[in-house]
Amino acid sequence: MIEVRELTKRYGSTLALDRLSFQVSPGRVTGFLGPNGAGKSTTLRVIVGLHGPTSGVALVNGRRYAEISRPLYEVGALLDAGTLHPGRTAFKHLACLARSHRIASARIMTLLEQMGLQGVAHKRVGGFSLGMRQRLGIAAALLGDPGVILLDEPVNGLDAEGIRWMRGLMRTLAAEGRTVLLSSHLMSEMALTVDHVLIIGRGRLIAESSMEDLAKRFYRDVLVRSPRHLELGGILQAAGMSVSSGPQDRLVVTGADTATIGDLAAERRIPIHELTQRSATLEDIYLEMTDEAADHRTADHRGGGRKGLGSA
Ligand SMILES: Nc1ncnc2c1ncn2[C@@H]1O[C@H](COP(=O)(O)OP(=O)(O)OP(=O)(O)O)[C@@H](O)[C@H]1O
């Protein structure tokens, strides 16, 4: 369980987090979404004690990170796969982390196998691809078998097979009852992976929702196909709906759901050959929600911020 309460973080004149509050529950994959510069990495860094908050608090299982005596057993994080000692082997990298927590070598080998890295366990990480580094980073995060897992842009730079693998792993970890929080600036990456989303912009929470409800909230219109479409169009309009013509003699109807349209057509004994509820794509929804935040960011960055939207 993660709890972030009224978290504010300033870097000089930049307000990276602005009284951000949310909770992340165990047993599901939660996506932490926002445009570049929204404050995702900052939040994750504050949760694992790498950055101190200006005010507010971030708790893992009810405690600040600094108060956890053996953190690897409680929270694992993949924050930046680039920060590996290039001269160390994969095994040695994990062994160094494991030592302070008295984690056995057998656990290291099990994890390397699980991550598909057993064949390169004794190779130097300097020669690893980004995908291999990500896998090693995840092995490190899982060393102490923690109940809370944080991953910052874990699929960045992965190929299609790597992304599929990562998705499966996230879902397995959540199904085991862990709290899994992963950040991304791409809704498309999240749509298939997460059960629940937290959307942030400008350091504030914009929305929190299950993936399913998010899609439902953005129903757009209903597509109706009927051999008597002209007559039906008139009836629907008379009932107060807005009707326009769609592709192949279909009607595009707004202002009513499929049940209302279907019932009305049945009352008038008009056959219906198709009734389709159309929603905005999750990508559209996300862009709509974060548009204002992104615009603001672009303006900020012109004023000298650290990262630009150009990196999107
Ligand atoms: N160490 C730092 N020093 C100064 N400013 C920082 C620092 N880290 C982050 N910022 C600024 O804080 C804001 C939030 O950045 P953060 O990296 O947390 O966003 P993000 O949502 O993770 O973005 P991205 O998707 O690009 O990683 C940005 O304006 C950024 O420029």
The ligand as a Gaussian input file, in Angstrom:
#p B3LYP/6-31G(d) Opt

LIG

0 1
 N       16.488000      17.413000     -10.055000
 C       15.719000      18.386000     -10.563000
 N       16.101000      19.681000     -10.539000
 C       15.329000      20.650000     -11.053000
 N       14.107000      20.457000     -11.616000
 C       13.667000      19.183000     -11.663000
 C       14.434000      18.090000     -11.148000
 N       13.731000      16.936000     -11.351000
 C       12.577000      17.309000     -11.950000
 N       12.541000      18.651000     -12.143000
 C       11.416000      19.413000     -12.742000
 O       10.238000      19.026000     -12.062000
 C        9.149000      18.857000     -12.955000
 C        8.638000      17.424000     -12.873000
 O        9.607000      16.551000     -13.427000
 P        9.491000      14.957000     -13.410000
 O       10.773000      14.420000     -13.968000
 O        9.096000      14.512000     -12.069000
 O        8.288000      14.730000     -14.420000
 P        7.850000      13.391000     -15.154000
 O        6.372000      13.403000     -15.116000
 O        8.557000      12.234000     -14.556000
 O        8.336000      13.626000     -16.621000
 P        8.969000      12.584000     -17.682000
 O        7.818000      11.810000     -18.271000
 O        9.585000      13.516000     -18.671000
 O        9.969000      11.749000     -16.951000
 C        9.673000      19.245000     -14.326000
 O        9.378000      20.609000     -14.552000
 C       11.163000      19.052000     -14.192000
 O       11.838000      19.917000     -15.071000

